[in-house]
Amino acid sequence: MHALLIALASTVIINAQVADGTGAPLRRESVRITEDRITAIGNFDPAPGDEVIDAKGLVLAPGFIDIHNHSDRALDRDPLATTQIAQGITTVLLGADGDSPWPIGSWLDERRGKPVAMNLAVAVGHATVREQILQKDFRRVSRPTEVAAMAKLVEQGMAEGAIGLSSGLEYDVASYSTTEEMVEVAAAAAKHGGFYMTHIRDEADRSFEALREEIAIGQRAHIPVQHSHIKLGTVSVWGKAAEYVKIIEDARRDGLDFLADCYPYDAWFSTIKVLVPDKQYESPPSVKDALAAVGGAGNITIANFAPNKRYERHTIEELAKDEKIDPIDMFIRIIREGNAANDDALIVAKSMTEADIELFYKQPWVMVASDGGIDLRHPRGAGTFPRVLGRFVREKHWFTVQEAVRKMTSLPAQRMGLRDRGTLRKGTFADLVLFDPETVIDRATFAQPMELPVGIKAVFVNGVKVWNESQPTGAKPGRVLTH
């Protein structure tokens, strides 16, 4: 009997304000964790031998689920995923923007053998399978036989454990694909119960055209749609979020299962070539238009550039002044240096308005996601979830803490098909975050993008504490999640 009691000893969190992930009002309850599950929730007394955590003044929520995360290549270097668990993330979806590991099955097997602190799921990347078929000959429209071969690889990836298909239609490999190609590969993912997560073809001047294409792909392929990092990213479309939302609402009323995610920053992070939609990267008129579209060269900061580290953390405007040349010429110089080294500059471009971000976030179908990850040189990689809780909930009152938690938990779980994660109820996996609603805040900046947040007191993954006050515990209980 004594041995049985020891085996069943639990952790009990008392006096917490519980945000259960559904958006329901906060309520004071106790929660019991036994092994990897929630085994009781309500008003009860801890049993002898239980570890008791007094959470007075704190909010207890399901672990945050980041549906758009780029930690793929850094997991081996940092299996504790410090910048991720420090902000309350317990589950991530990898393979975003059309770029995924391949083959899916062997990568997942490798990850099972090298567990990390978070749970991992993966999407199969459209650009990844496109390159498998077209190799270096991807700068063209694919033939029907090639599209069929891509679709077959998507089905393979889904069968091996991917939970959806991702695309990055603004990026080089995928930008040459047609709508018909995307419908075909999305339909292949739909056969296996997957969803279509997409960085659409344009988030700038042609945002509305790209949105309509995304909706058409979802409707024609009969697949749920996840719109990645919803934004309006150039001067010409600033202030048009209400029109954008109306198009989405109409599609949802017509039956399309459409959700979106948003990160809480007015600047994006990508390759420098994304700025020039006509791909004429060394054409002064094209570059001039590209710089004007985001409000000028002063809004573009070089974040990573291996060929010339001296450029990093400076705007193109600053670099041009130092070199005593025009910003257009500076841009072209960076392009040429990158081409010579086959290594394009990564940039941060400040090109969204807070009013548009607020309107998007207030939509009930928009969730929180980072588009970040371990080592990312953008503050969203270390600050996204605490930033929403601290700045948008506590300071700006855009929505309640329970609604913010819903956007971080049950909404992404719904899209990912995670029935036993994303809500806090008896029987669900014990992925939990304990945070102080009065102090939680991000500290990462563009100058110091790896600074950890404050106010996240404890994080549990599958019942094991991975974060305690201000540091990781060293535990790596994360699991691979598949269909």
N, C-alpha and C positions, 0 to 999 in steps of 0.2 A: 504493500500500500504506500509506504514512504517513497519508494522509487517511482511509483506512478505519479505521486504528487509533484515530485521534482521534474519529471518529464513534462508535466502539463503546466508548470509555472509560466506565468505570462507577464507581459508589460501592460500596466494599466495607466492610461492618461486621464487625470481627473481635472475638473474645474475649467476645462477648455470651452471656448465658444466654437461650436462645431459648424463649419460650412460644408455641407455634405456633397457639394458639387452639382446639385440640381438647381441651384438658385433660390432654394427655400431660405427663409429667415434663419439667422444664427440662433442656436439654442445651446444652453449649457448642459453637457452630458459627459459621461465617462465612456471611454473606449478601451476595450481589451484586445490586445494583440497576442495571439497564441501561434507559435511557429510563423507561418507566412500569411496568416489570414486575420481579418477582424472577426472575433468570435462573440463579441457582445458590444452593444451600444445602448446607452440609456442611463438610468439612475441605479447604481449598484455599488456595493462596497468591494474594494480589492480583497483578494483572498490571501491568507498567510503564504509568504514566500514570493508573492508578486513583486516585481519591480514597479514602483509607483513614481510617476512623473507628474508633479503639480504644475499645471499649465494655466494658472490663474492669470488673467489679463492677455492671454494669447489666443489666437485662432488656430484651430486644427482643421486641415483641409486634405482632400485626396492629393497625392503627389501630382505635380504639374506635368503635363504631357506636351512635349514640343514636337509638333507635326512637321516642322521644317528645320532640320538640323544638319550641320555639315561637319560633324565630328569624326566621320568615317576614317580619315587617314591619321588621326591623332590618338586613337584609342590605345594603341600599343605604347606610345610615349607617355600617356597620362591615363592609365586605366581607372584611376580614382575620379577622373572627369571633374576636377575641382571647380572650375568656373561654371560647370553645369549644376552639380548638386548644391553648390553654394547658393543658387537662386531658387532651389526647390524643385528642380527638374528630376523626375524619377524614370521617365520613359521618353525615348526619342525615336523619331522616324528618320532614317538615313536614306541616301540615294535620291536626293531632291534635284530639281532643275534638269532632269534628263541624264544625270551622271551618276551611275551606280557601280558598285562592285560587280565583277563578272568572273566566273559564273556565280550566280546567287547561292546555289547549294553549297559549294565548297567554301565560299566566304562565310556563310552562316555556321558551317561545321567548325571552321577555324575560330570563330567568335565564341562558340560554345566551349571550346577548349581553353579559351583565354578570357574568362569572365571579367566584367568591369563593374563599376558601381551602379550603373543605370541599366534599365531594361532597353533592349534594342529591337527595332523592327526595320525592314528595308523595303523600298520600292524599286522595281526594275526600271532602269533609265532608258528612255527612248533613244537618246543620242548614243548611249552605250551600245544598244543593239544595232542601231543604224551603222555605226562604225564597224561592227562585226561583219556586216554584210557588204558595205560599200568600201571598207578600208579607207585608203587615202582619197578615193574618188567620190567624196561626199558632196562636193560643191555643184550639185545638179539635182534635178527632179529624179526620183527613183522610178524604176520600171515596175510594172505590176508583179512580176515574179519576185523582185527584190522586196517589195512591200509584203508579199506573202511570206517570204523568208523571215522578215523582221517580226511579223505577227507570230510566227512559229516560235521564235526565240522569246518573245514576251510570254507566250503560254508556258514555255519551259521555265522561265524565271518565276512565274506565278506558281507552277507546280512544285518548284523547289523551295518555296517559302516566302516569296515576296507578297506583300499585301495590297499592292496597287502599282500603277504605272505613273511615272513622272516624266515631264517634258520641260525643256527650256528653249522655247521656240525663238527667243531673241538671240540665242548664242549660235556660234558659227556652224557647228555640225547640223543642228536641227533647223536652222533658219532657211535651209533650202528645201525643206519638206513641204508638201502640199497639205491642204485640209483633208483631202481624200486619204493620204497616207496616215494622218493622225486618227481619222475615224477607224481605219482598218486595225491599227495597233491597239487603239483603245477598246475596240470591240473584242479583241483577243483577251485583254485583261478582264473585261466584263464577264466573259465565259467562266472565269474562275472566281467570281464574286468580288473583283477588285474595284477600285475607284481610280479616277484620273486626276492627278495633281499636276497643275501646270503653271509654270512661269510663262505667261502668254507672250505673243509675238511682239508686242509693243506696249510699254507702260508710259509712253510719252505722247507725242502729237497724234499718233494713230491708236490711242488707247481704246477708243470706242469701237473701232473696226476690229481690233484684236479681241475685245470682249465678245463681240457678236460671233467671231469665229469659234471661240472657246465654247460658247453656248451651243452652237451648231454641232460641234464635235460631241458634246455630251448627249444632245438629243438624238443624233444619228447613230451613235454607238450604244445608246441605251445604258449609260454608265453614270454613276454619281460623279460630280465635279468638285474638286478642291482647288480654289483659286489662290495661288501662292502670293504672299505679301502684297495684298491689294493696295494700290497707290495710283496717284495721278502725278507723274514725275516731270512735267515740263510746264513752262510759263503758259503755253497756249491752252492747257487743260486745267490749270489751277482754278479752284472754285466751282468745278463741275461735278463734284461728288454726288450731289442729289440726282443729277441726270443719270449718272453711272449706276447708282443704287436702283433707280426706277427700272432700268433695263433688266437688272438682276431680279428684282421683285416680280416683274412680268414673267420672266422665265420660270421662276419658282412657282408662280400661280399656274403656269401651264404644265407643271408636273416635274420639272427638272430638279433633282436633288442637288442643290448648289449651296456649298458653304465656302467661306473664305477665311484666310488668316491675315494678321496685320502685326507688324512690329512697331514699337512706340517711339520711333525716331523720324526726323524729317530729312534724313540723309540715307542714301543707299550705298551698297558696297558691291563692286563688280569689276569687270575688266574695262580698261579705258576705251576699247573699241566699241563697246555697247553704246557709247555716246553718239556714234556716227551711223545712223540707220542705213544710209545708202552704201556703206562700206568703202567710201572714197576717203580713206583715212589721211591721205597726203594731199588732198585737194583743198586749197585755202577757202574757197566758198563753202564747201561742205563742213569744214572744221569751224568756220565762223558761225554758221547756223547752229552747229552742235553746241558750241559754247554759249551762244545767246539763249538757246532753249532751256538751259538750266540756270539762267540768271547771271552768266559770266564766268570767266576763268577763276575768279576768287572763290567760287563755290565748289571747286574740284581740288581735292587733296590727294596727293600720291601716298597710298598706304603701304604698298609693297612693290618694290622694283629691284630685283636682284642685279640686273645689269648696271644700275647706277644708284647705290644706296643713298647717295647724297641728296637725291630728290625726295626721299621719303619724309613724310610729315610736313611737306610744304605744298602750298597751292600752286597751280600752274601760273597764276598771276604773280606770285612771289618769285617763282623760278625765272619767269620772263624778265622781271625787273632786275634780278641778279645778273642775268646773262645779257641784259640790255638789248632784248629782242622783243618782238611782238608776241603776245600769248598764242596766236595762231601758229607762229613759227616754233614756239616752244612745244606746243602739242605735237607738231609733226616731228620734231626732233626726238621726242619721247617714243613716238610710234616707230621711228626708224631704228632707234637703239634697241627697242624691244624686238623688232623683226630680226635684227642682226643676231640677237642672242636666242631667238625663238622663245621669248619669255615676255609676255605683255605685262604692262603695269597694271596693278590693281588699285582702284581709286575709291574714295568716298566722295559722293556728290550730294550736296545739300540742295534738294530740289523738290521738296513737298511742303505743303502748308499745314499748319496745325488744325485749321478749320476743317480741311478735308479729312485729316487723320481722325479727328473727333467724330465726324459724321459716320465714317466707316466703323469705328469702334462701337458706336452706339447701336449698330444693327445687331439684332439677336443672333444672326447667322454668321457673325464674324468672331473668330476666336483669336487668342493670343498665340503667336509663335515667334521664334527669334530670328530665323534665317541666319543663325549664328553657329556656335560650336566652339570646341576647344581650340585655342590659339588664334581665333579670328581677330583681325585688326580693326574691329568695329565694336563700339561699346555694347551693341546688342548681344554679342557673344557672351558677356558676363553680367549684363544688367537688365535684360528684357522683363522678366517676370516681376522682380522687385520694383522696377520702374513703374509698371502699370499699377501695382498696389500702392506705391508711395505717392506718385505724382498724379496719376489719373483718378485714383479712388480718393485718397486722403486729402490731397491738395486742391484738385480741380473739381472733384465731385461729379465726374462724368457718369459714374454708375456706382452701385453699392459694392461692398467687398464680396458679398455672396454672388453677385452677378459676375464680377471679375473672376472669382474662383470657377464659376461654371464655364467661362470662356477658356479657362486654363486646364479644365479637367474633363467633365462629361461631354462637352462639345467635341473636342478632338478625339475622345474615346469613341464617341458615336461614329465619327467618320472612319476611324481605323478598325471598327468592329471589335473593340475590346470590352466585352460584356462584364468582366470581373475587375475592371480598373476604371478609374475616373469618377467613381462615386464612393461615398463613405457609408457603407451599410454592412450588416452582418453577412459574412460569407465572402466578401470581396478580398482581394489581395491587399495586404497591409503596406501599400505605398502611401506615405503620409508626409505632410509638411506642417510644421508648427512654427508660426510666425507672429511677431508683435505688430499689430496693425498701426500702432502709434509711432513706430520707429523704422519700419521696413522701407528701404530705399536703395536705389542703385548708386554706385560710386564710380562706375566705369565712365571714362570720357574719351573723346577722340585722341587726346594726347596720351592718356593712360587707359587703354581699352581693356586691360586685364584686371583692373581693380575690382575686388570682390564687394558684394553688397553687404548691408547690415540688416539686422532684424529677422533673418531666417535662423531660428533657434535650433531646430532639429529636423532631420529628414530621414525617413525610413524607406527602404526598398525591400519588398517581400519580407517584411517584418524585422529586418536588420537595420540598425541605425548606421547610416553612412556619413551623416554630417552632425556635428555636435558643437553648437554655439559659434565657433569661428574657424573650425578646421575639419577636414575629413577624418573619419575614424580609421580608415585603412581597409574597411570591409568592401568586398566586391561581390555582392549578392545578385547582381543584375542577371536577367535571363534574356534569351533570344525569343521573341514573340513572332509567331507565324499564324497563318490561317489554321 
